[in-house]
Amino acid sequence: MAGRVEGKVAFITGAARGQGRAHAVRLAQEGADIIAVDICKQVDSVQIPLSTPEDLAETADLVKGHNRRIFTAEVDVRDFDALKAAVDAGVEQMGRLDIIVANAGIGNGGATLDKTSEADWTDMIDINLGGVWKSVKAGVPHILAGGRGGSIILTSSVGGLKAYPHTGHYVAAKHGVVGLMRTFAVELGAQNIRVNSVHPTNVNTPLFMNDGTMKLFRPDLENPGPEDMKVVGQMMHTLPIGWVEPEDIANAVLFLASDEARYVTGVTLPVDGGSCLK
C-alpha cells in the first residue's frame, strides 16, 4: 500500500533533532522526500546546547534508512536569504515542494515579562515567530508553482493557546504563530494550500528535558530530575502523563500533511494530554 504522503516533498526546519527529526522520519516512513534545515550552532541567549552538524547528519541517515531522499543545509531561520537559497536548492534537487513544517524554535529566559531581557525577547520573537514567517515565505512560491496545492504545518505550543508564567516572550511568540497560521490559511486557501498549527504540551526533547527546565518546574529541589518534574507535569494534564513523545507530534503533522486532512485548514490542533482543559 502506498504511503500517506507518497511522492511528496516536505521542507522541515529545526530538523536536526527533537520534534523536527521526528517529523522528517515519520514523513519519510510514509513516502516523502525531505528538505531539512537546522541552525546547528548555539544562539547566544540560549543556555541549553542546541543542535550540531552531527545531529543533522544523523537525521539524514535515518531518512535514507527509509529509502527516501534528503537535502540538508545548516540555516538560521532568521536569515531569509539563506532559507530561500536552501529551499531553492532542495527543490531543484527533489523536483517539487508539497509540505512545509515550520518547526524550528528555541527556549530561553525564565524571568517574568517585566524582567525579561531585551536579548531574550528579541531572539525569541525573531526565531519562534519571525523564523516561522520566513520559512513559509521561502517555501510557498514552490508550492504555488507546482499548482497541486499543499499543506503547511506551523509548530506552536499549548503556550500558543494559554498563558504560563516565566515564559511570556515564548507565549507571545507562540500566540503570534496562530495569527500567522490563520492569515496564511485565508490567503492561500484559494490555491488549495491548507495551513494549520500543532500545539504540543511538554515534549520529551532536549528543549524540555534539561536542567534549566527541571529547576523551573521544581524550584523546591536542589537537583531535580525527570521523575521530579513528572509530578508537576502530570498536574498540567487531564491524562496521567508528564509529557508526550516527539513521535506523538509527528503523527499529528503527518495527518495534517496527508490527504486524509484535505479539507482541514485554519485549525489549532492540540497534542496536549488535555492540558487545554485546565
Legacy VTK file of the C-alpha trace (Angstrom):
# vtk DataFile Version 3.0
C-alpha trace
ASCII
DATASET POLYDATA
POINTS 278 float
0.000 0.000 0.000
1.291 3.443 -0.901
2.415 5.727 1.905
0.218 8.523 3.131
2.493 11.206 1.608
3.966 9.063 -1.162
5.841 11.035 -3.827
5.629 14.346 -1.960
8.447 16.579 -0.763
8.487 18.204 2.680
10.557 21.180 3.837
11.209 20.957 7.593
13.002 23.476 9.821
14.680 22.530 13.067
15.127 19.042 11.649
18.416 18.036 13.283
16.854 16.570 16.424
13.765 16.520 18.624
10.402 17.183 17.037
11.881 18.227 13.693
13.764 14.963 13.337
10.645 13.002 14.305
8.673 14.840 11.602
11.322 14.120 8.974
11.477 10.437 9.834
7.714 9.985 10.084
7.038 11.683 6.750
9.849 9.665 5.152
8.307 6.466 6.512
5.146 7.409 4.640
6.862 8.139 1.347
8.032 11.759 1.390
11.435 13.108 0.400
12.809 15.712 2.782
14.445 19.133 2.664
15.845 19.517 6.184
17.437 22.611 7.702
18.708 23.454 11.177
20.942 26.106 12.701
23.438 23.521 14.040
25.107 26.027 16.374
24.392 27.999 19.518
22.206 31.083 19.899
23.744 33.487 22.423
20.684 33.781 24.657
20.018 30.023 24.840
21.640 28.190 27.738
20.963 24.604 26.716
23.135 23.024 23.991
21.488 23.330 20.592
21.817 21.022 17.602
25.093 20.151 15.882
26.051 19.259 12.302
26.357 15.678 13.526
22.711 15.753 14.655
21.594 16.883 11.203
23.709 14.166 9.580
22.030 11.598 11.832
18.597 12.821 10.717
19.747 12.404 7.116
20.873 8.830 7.799
17.529 7.996 9.414
15.606 9.331 6.409
17.853 7.462 3.998
17.181 4.348 6.050
13.602 4.558 4.780
14.855 4.731 1.184
13.897 8.375 0.822
15.990 11.260 -0.476
17.048 14.125 1.781
18.678 17.508 1.174
20.203 19.172 4.245
21.512 22.657 4.976
22.729 24.486 8.069
20.487 27.551 8.156
19.398 30.102 10.762
15.675 30.749 10.241
16.282 34.426 10.994
18.183 34.629 7.691
15.611 34.745 4.898
18.153 34.763 2.084
19.819 31.622 3.426
16.437 29.951 3.908
15.389 30.772 0.375
18.694 29.514 -1.038
18.330 26.225 0.851
14.728 25.679 -0.250
15.533 26.630 -3.833
18.448 24.177 -3.917
16.397 21.442 -2.289
13.525 21.855 -4.719
15.933 21.869 -7.659
17.234 18.507 -6.455
13.871 16.998 -5.454
11.771 18.462 -8.254
8.821 19.818 -6.255
7.548 21.006 -2.867
4.257 19.968 -1.262
4.627 20.315 2.508
6.169 22.900 4.817
6.711 22.142 8.507
7.901 25.345 10.184
9.122 23.753 13.379
12.364 25.469 14.426
12.244 27.154 17.796
14.170 27.921 20.982
13.617 28.236 24.692
15.428 30.880 26.724
14.954 33.189 29.678
12.767 32.140 32.602
12.059 35.561 34.084
8.699 37.257 34.431
7.851 39.527 31.488
8.759 42.716 33.335
12.240 41.302 33.988
12.801 39.606 30.610
15.940 40.921 28.928
15.805 42.532 25.501
18.218 39.895 24.185
15.976 37.040 25.335
12.894 38.776 23.904
14.493 39.595 20.557
15.925 36.122 19.941
12.637 34.511 20.942
10.448 36.637 18.690
12.918 36.605 15.787
13.240 32.792 15.811
9.943 31.436 17.140
7.746 33.923 15.264
9.775 35.684 12.594
11.515 32.454 11.628
8.174 30.738 11.083
7.022 33.529 8.787
10.307 33.488 6.854
10.230 29.693 6.490
6.755 29.750 4.960
7.646 32.789 2.823
10.669 30.918 1.442
8.745 27.756 0.607
5.323 28.931 -0.583
6.423 30.062 -4.065
7.448 26.476 -4.855
4.112 25.035 -3.684
2.293 27.642 -5.753
4.466 26.858 -8.780
3.514 23.204 -8.552
-0.173 24.029 -8.916
-1.138 20.943 -6.911
-1.968 22.621 -3.626
-0.180 21.622 -0.463
-0.081 21.599 3.301
1.698 23.923 5.721
2.044 22.999 9.386
3.310 25.528 11.934
4.613 24.390 15.307
3.026 26.480 18.037
2.504 25.219 21.586
-0.070 24.863 24.300
1.572 28.194 25.154
0.034 29.486 21.935
-3.439 28.875 23.364
-2.999 29.775 27.042
-0.507 31.593 29.239
2.150 30.337 31.615
4.305 32.405 33.986
8.028 32.971 33.380
7.670 32.264 29.650
5.801 35.367 28.482
8.016 36.029 25.479
7.577 32.389 24.394
3.813 32.611 24.936
3.696 35.828 22.883
5.638 34.238 20.010
3.538 31.083 20.004
0.282 33.075 20.087
1.679 35.008 17.143
2.174 31.760 15.240
-1.593 31.217 15.424
-2.103 34.608 13.770
0.330 33.654 11.021
-1.424 30.323 10.523
-4.888 31.817 10.218
-3.765 34.560 7.855
-1.801 32.199 5.615
-4.822 29.854 5.588
-7.086 32.681 4.382
-4.594 33.991 1.834
-3.589 30.625 0.348
-6.862 28.709 0.532
-7.936 29.586 -3.000
-4.794 27.820 -4.257
-5.782 24.682 -2.313
-2.986 25.190 0.179
-4.026 24.238 3.686
-2.413 25.819 6.744
-2.744 24.515 10.294
-0.854 24.663 13.588
0.038 21.971 16.107
0.131 22.756 19.803
2.270 20.345 21.802
2.391 20.200 25.548
5.709 19.237 27.156
7.644 17.028 24.725
10.482 14.650 25.555
13.188 16.545 23.660
16.337 18.427 24.745
14.360 21.687 24.663
12.270 20.353 27.560
14.471 17.724 29.193
17.249 19.890 30.554
18.478 21.139 33.925
17.053 24.633 33.486
13.525 23.394 32.798
13.713 20.905 35.628
14.691 23.654 38.054
11.915 25.884 36.676
9.405 23.088 37.333
10.849 22.150 40.729
12.469 25.212 42.344
11.925 23.478 45.687
14.613 20.889 44.898
18.355 21.397 44.599
18.941 18.857 41.824
15.586 17.822 40.332
15.419 15.047 37.737
12.841 13.842 35.218
10.824 11.938 37.811
10.630 15.048 39.991
9.490 17.112 37.017
6.930 14.459 36.069
4.949 15.142 39.242
4.394 18.771 38.212
3.916 17.794 34.566
1.066 15.471 35.490
-0.705 18.336 37.242
-0.739 20.210 33.926
-2.662 17.494 32.084
-6.005 15.749 32.208
-4.398 12.467 31.196
-1.964 10.972 33.744
1.217 11.979 31.890
4.069 14.390 32.431
4.911 14.811 28.760
4.447 13.353 25.294
6.976 11.926 22.836
8.165 13.638 19.619
6.503 10.863 17.636
3.118 11.881 19.054
3.514 15.304 17.459
4.883 13.778 14.258
1.746 11.669 13.896
-0.364 14.834 14.053
1.901 16.529 11.494
1.583 13.507 9.207
-2.202 13.637 9.415
-2.287 17.345 8.570
0.175 16.821 5.706
-1.755 13.911 4.225
-4.829 13.846 2.009
-6.753 12.483 4.999
-6.860 16.133 6.114
-7.614 17.509 2.646
-10.411 19.755 3.934
-8.773 20.674 7.244
-7.384 24.213 7.298
-7.127 27.041 9.807
-7.148 24.583 12.714
-5.235 24.787 16.005
-4.603 21.107 16.843
-3.500 20.453 20.429
-1.499 17.325 21.217
-1.557 18.119 24.878
-2.845 15.330 27.105
-5.824 17.520 27.919
-3.727 20.457 29.119
-6.048 22.973 27.435
-8.894 21.718 29.640
-7.104 23.027 32.718
LINES 1 279
278 0 1 2 3 4 5 6 7 8 9 10 11 12 13 14 15 16 17 18 19 20 21 22 23 24 25 26 27 28 29 30 31 32 33 34 35 36 37 38 39 40 41 42 43 44 45 46 47 48 49 50 51 52 53 54 55 56 57 58 59 60 61 62 63 64 65 66 67 68 69 70 71 72 73 74 75 76 77 78 79 80 81 82 83 84 85 86 87 88 89 90 91 92 93 94 95 96 97 98 99 100 101 102 103 104 105 106 107 108 109 110 111 112 113 114 115 116 117 118 119 120 121 122 123 124 125 126 127 128 129 130 131 132 133 134 135 136 137 138 139 140 141 142 143 144 145 146 147 148 149 150 151 152 153 154 155 156 157 158 159 160 161 162 163 164 165 166 167 168 169 170 171 172 173 174 175 176 177 178 179 180 181 182 183 184 185 186 187 188 189 190 191 192 193 194 195 196 197 198 199 200 201 202 203 204 205 206 207 208 209 210 211 212 213 214 215 216 217 218 219 220 221 222 223 224 225 226 227 228 229 230 231 232 233 234 235 236 237 238 239 240 241 242 243 244 245 246 247 248 249 250 251 252 253 254 255 256 257 258 259 260 261 262 263 264 265 266 267 268 269 270 271 272 273 274 275 276 277
